[in-house]
Amino acid sequence: MKKIILCTGGTGGHIFPMIALYEELKKNHKVKIITDKRALKFLKKEKGMSIIPAESPYRKEGLFHLIKSAIIISISMIYSFFIIALFRPHVIVGSGGYVSFPLLIIAKFFKINFFLYETNSVLGRVNRYFLPSCTKLLTGYENIKGLPEEFKSKQSFIGQLVRPQFMYINEQRVFYGTNVEKKGAINILILGGSQGAEIFGKKLPERFRSLMEKNITLSINQQVKQDQLEKLSLFYEKFTQKQNFKDKDSFNFLLFTFSNKVDDFIKKADLVICRSGSSTLSELASANKPFIAVPLKNSLDNHQYYNAKYYFDHGCCWLVEDNQDLGFKIEKIIEQVYSARLLLQNKIENLIKLKRGNPLNNFINQII
C-alpha cells in the first residue's frame, strides 16, 4: 500500500478527474486530496481531503493583487509543509490549478517524486513551471500545445480521466432518441460548465422559439444561472402557451442550476450544447454524446478552443465560436440535425473510434 497525494484546483475541470482517480486509488492505497474551498461545491469534505488557500496571480492586474497572491501562496506553502511532513507520501500528483504550486514546491524540498497531469490541450502555467522537475507529464490529449521540445520525452498520453458513471453510459451503449428513421423531438441538453454560462441563457431561448415556429419539436434541459431561472422559465411558458401547439409534446423544458447528477441529463440527451472545459468534453466523449462546443473566448491561453478543436478535427462535434452569430449558428445546426439524424449517428461512431483503453488504469500503471 502506497501513500499518495492528489493536488488540484477546485473548479470542475480540475476536481472531477481527480475524484475519479481518488475513488479508484483508495481501494488499494492511502490517498489524500489537496484542493481549495471551491471544490466543496462538487463534493463533501471527508477524511482524505485538505482545503488550503489558493489565489491566481493572473486573475487580476495591479500591485495589490500581486502582493495578496504572494501572501496567500506563502500561507499555502506552510500548510503544504505540514501536510507532507505528517502524511509522508510516496507519490504526489499535481493536476494544475494554483493549489498545486505550493504543494509541488514543498515536494521538491522533500525530494518526493511527483507526476503532473495535464487535462487540457494546452500546457497549463503551473505544469509548465514544474515540468523540468517532474517524473512524468501524463496527458489527456496526444498533442499538447506549449510543450517544449526538450521535455517531450517526459510526456505519456493516458487519456482523459472521467468519473465512473460516465464510463457506465459508454459501456451500456445507451443512445436516447437517436432513431434515424423518425423525426420525434430532439432532446437537447445545455451545459454551462461548473460556473454556468450566462450567454446561453441570453442567446438560445429566442433561437429555440424560432425553431418551434419552423415546426421543429424540442425537449430542452438547460443549465442556467440562479438569477436567470425565473425569467427564462416565464419566457418558455409564455411562448409555449402563445403557440397553441396541437401536439402537447412539441416543446418541453426543464431549467436547473448546477447539478452533481448531470449524468442523468446526459443519458437522455441526443445533442449537448456546452462550453469546452476539458472535464465537460471528456465526459461527453466517454458517454458517446454528440455536442456543439462553444469555447469561452477569454479562457487562459485559449485552451477551451483547442480542447474543442481536437474533437472537431476528429469529426466528433460541432465547433461554434462565442460571437454575435452564436445563436443563429446553433439554430442552423439543430435544424440540420432534425432533418438528418444520421449527422448524430456519424458523430457517435467517431466518438467510439476515438477511445483507447481505460484512462484510469493507464494512469495508475504509470504512477504505481
N, C-alpha and C positions, 0 to 999 in steps of 0.2 A: 504493500500500500504506500502510495506516494502522497506528499502534501503539495497541493497546487493552489496558486493564487491566480484568479482571473480578474484583471482590472480593466474597466471600461467606462466610457461616458454614459450619462443617464438618459440619452434620447433613445427612441425606439430602435433606430437603425444600429445603434451600438449595443443596447442591452439585450435585444431579442436573440441574436446569435449566441451571446454568452449564456443566456438562460438555457438554451438548447444544449450547449456544451456542459454546463454545470449539472444539469439533470442526468446526463449520461455518465459523466466522470464520477459523481458522488456514489454510484453503485459499487465502485471498487476502490475509491480513493478518498482522502480527506481534502475537501475543496472549500475555498473561501472566495467570495466575490467582493471586490472593492469597487465602489461606484459613488455617484453623488446623489443628492436628495431627489433629483428629477425622476430617478428610477422607481421611486415609491409610487409613482402613478401607474406603473405597469405590474408591480409585484409587491407582496407583503414582505416586510423586513423579517428575516429569520436568523437563526443562529449563525449560519455560514456567511453572513453579509456584514460589511462595514461601510458606513457612509462617511466620506471625507469631503471637505470643501473643494470646490473647483471653480475656475474662472479662466475664460479665454482672453489673452491679451489682445486678440484681433477683433473682438466683438465691438468695441468702441474705440474711438480715437481720443487722444489727449493724454497729458502727463498724469493727471489724477487717476485715470483708469489704469494706466500702466503701473503706477505705484501700488494701487489697490490690488491688481493682479499679482504683483510680486509678493505682496504680504500674504495673500491667500495661498499662493504656491508654497511659500516658506512654511506656513502653518501645516499644509498638507504633507510636506516632507517630514515634519516632526511626527505626525500621525503615522505616516508610512514606515518610518524608522521603527517605531514601537510595534506595529503590526507584524513586520517582517522578523524583528528580533524575537517576538514571543511565539509566532507561528512556525518559524524556521522552515519555509517552503523549499522543496527540491527544484521546483519549476515555477516560473511566472509567465503568464500570457498577457500581453498588452494588446488591446484591440482598438487603440485610438481614443480620441477624446482627451481633454486636458486633465482628467483624473489619472490617466496613465503616466503622465510626465513625472510627477514627484515620486511615484512608486518605482518607476524604472530607474530613476536617478539613485534611489536607495538600493535597488537590486544591483546596480553596478558597483556601489560602495561595498556591498557584502559579497560581490563576485558570484552572484547566483545566475545560472543560465536562464535566459528569457527568450521567448518567441514573440514575434509580432504577427498580428492577424490584420490584414487589410481587406475590408469587406467591400470597399468602393473600387471603381475602375481607375481612380486617380490616387496616387500615394498621398496619404494624409501628412500633415506637417509634423505631428508628434512621431509618427512612424518613420518619417524621413530623417528626423533628428537622431533616432536611436538605431537606425539601420546599420551603421558600422559596428555596433556593439552586440547586436542580437545574434542568437544561434542560427535562426532561420526566419525568413519572412514568408508566412503562409497566406495565400491569396484566394479570394473568391472569384476573381477573373483571371483569365490566362495572360492577358496583356495589360500591364499596369502603366499608365502614363506617369511620368516623373520619376521612374525608377532608374537611377544612374547605372550606366553600363558596367561599371566595376563591381556592382553588387548584385547583378542579375543571377549569379551562381547561388546566391542565398535564397532566391525565390523558389517556392514549391506551391504549385497550383493544386488546391484541395477541394475547391468548390465552395458554394455558399452554405453556411450553417443555417438551418431553419428549425423552428420548433416542431416537435413530433406530430402535432395534429395536422400540419400541412403535408408532411410525408405520408400520413394516413390517407389524405384525399388522393394523393398521387397513386398510392398502392391500389386503391379501390377503383381507379379509373372512372370516377363519378363525373359525368358531364350533364348538367341540368339544362334542358331547353335547347340543346344544340341539334335538334332534329332538322336535317337539311331539307326535308320534304314539306314541312308545314310552316306556315308563317304566323305562328302564335306570338304572344307578347315577348319581346326581348327583355330578359332580366338583366338590368344594369345596376352595378354597384359603383358608387362614387366614394373614393377614399382620399383623404387629405393628408395621410401620414399621422404620426403621433401628435403633431401640433395642430392638425386641422388645416384645411385650405379654404380661406375666405373667398378666394377668387372663383372657385367652383360654385359657391352659393350665389355669387353675383351674376355669373355669365351663363350658367347652364339652364336654369329654370325657363327662361324665355325660349331657349332653343328646344327644350322638351315640348313646350306649348306649340311651337312651330311644327314639330314632328307629328304631334297629335292631330293638328289641322290637316296634315297630309295622310291621315288615317293609318298612321304607324302606331301600333299598340305597344305600350311600355309598362314595365314594372320596375319601379325605382326604389333602391335603398341608398340613402345619401347621408354621408357623414358631414355634419355642419358644425360651425362654432356655436357655442351656447347662446350668444347674442343674436344669432340668425334663426334660431329654432322656431320661434313664434311667427316671425314674418314670413318665412318660407312655407310653413305649414298652412297659413292663411292663403298664401298665393296659390298653392297647389289645389286646395279645397275650392277656392273661388273659380279657377278656370275649369276645373272638372265639372262643377255644377253648371257653369255657363254653356259648356259644350253640349250638354244633354246627350251623352253618348248612348247609343242603342245597346251596346254591349257593356255591361257594368264592369267587366274586367279589362276594358280598354286602357285604363290607366289606374295603377295602384302605386302608392308611395309610402315609404317609411323613413322618417328622419331620425338620426341618432347623433349624439356627440361621441367622444372616444369610447371604444368598446374593447375589452380584453377578449371578447368572444367573436372577434371579426371572422374567424374561420367558419362560423355558422353562416355568415353572409356570403363568404367566398364560395362555399359549397353550392349555393343556389344561383350563382351569377353566371350569365353567358358571356358578359363583357364587363370589364372593370376600367373605370377612369380614375387615374391616380397620379400622385407625384412620383418622383423617381428616386426615392431613397433606396439604398441597397437592400434593406430588410424587406420593404414592401414588394419590390420587384422579384426578389429571390423566393419569397413565399408564394407569390402568384405563379411564378415559373414552376415551382415544385408541385403546385396544385393543378398545373396544366390549364390555367385560365388566361385566355387572350386579354390583352389590356391596351388601353390608349394611355401612353406615358406623356405627362406634361411636366418637364423638368422645372424646378424652381430656378428662376433665371439669376438670382443672386447667391446661389449655393457656393460654398467655399471652393475655389479653384474650378468652378463649373462642373463639379463631379456628378451632379444629377444628370446633366446632359449626356455625359459619357457612359454613365450607368445604363441609361435608356438606349443609347446608340448601339451598345453591344447586342441587346435583344432585337433591336430593329434590323441590324445588319444580318442577323440570323433568321429573319422572317417570322419573328415571334410576336411582334406588337406593331402598333402604330405610334409614331412619334410626332407630337404636336407642340410647337414652341409657345410659351406663355406671352402672347401679344394680343393686340386688339381683335384679331381674327380668330382667337381661340375657340369661342363658342360656335361660330359658323363652320369651322373645320371639323369639330367634333360632331356637329349635326350631320354633316355630309357623310362622315364615316358610318354613323349609325344608320343613316338612310341606305347606304350601300350594303351594310350587313343585313338589314331587314330584307332587302331584295335578293341577296345571295348569301345564304347561311354557310355555304361552302367556304367563305372567307374565314369564318371562325374555325371551321374544321381544319383548314390549312395551317392556321396559327397553332392549333393544338398539336398537330402532328410535328411541327417544327420544334415546339417546346419539348416534346417527348424525345426527339432526336438529340437535343442539347444536353440531356442528363448523362452524367458519367459517375457511376458508382455511388457510394454513400459518403457524403462530405464529413459527417460526424466520425465515422470510422477512419477516414483518411486523416483527419485532424489528430485524433487520439494516437494513431500509429506513429505520427510524426513527433509528438511531444513526450510519449511514454517510453 
